[in-house]
Amino acid sequence: METVPTETVAMDPISITVNGELRQCPSGLTLPAVLEQLGYRPQLVVVEFNGTILPRQQWAQQPVVESDVLEVVTIVGGGS
């Protein structure tokens, strides 16, 4: 059986739904990394992950896998 060095194996992209839109991102990432890949600043968003508001302290341990559903709300400051 022939083996392939791990550094040459590309991670397949996964499909997830973000704010109702099908998006792709690399597999094997945690939630903060996925948010950054999608162009969000993690410190400025709230995330509903598969129907549950996910506490920020759990984000770093939360893997994102095929078919996950994220609703991302951006926090906007300001006012008068």
C-alpha positions, 0 to 999 in steps of 0.5 A: 500500500502506497502512502502519501506524505501528509503535507501534500494532502489537501483538505477537502472543502466543506459546505456550510450554510451561513445566514441562509446562503450555502458557503464553502470553507476548508475542513478541519477548522474551528468556529473562529477560523471559519468566521475569519475565512468568511471575512468576519471579525469574530470579536464583533459577531454573535453566532447561532450554531445549528440553532443554538446561541453558542457561548463565546468561550466554547468557540475555540473548541467548536469544530465546524463540519459539513452541513453545519448551519450558522447565523452570524449577527454583526454587532454594530456600535453607535447611537446618539 
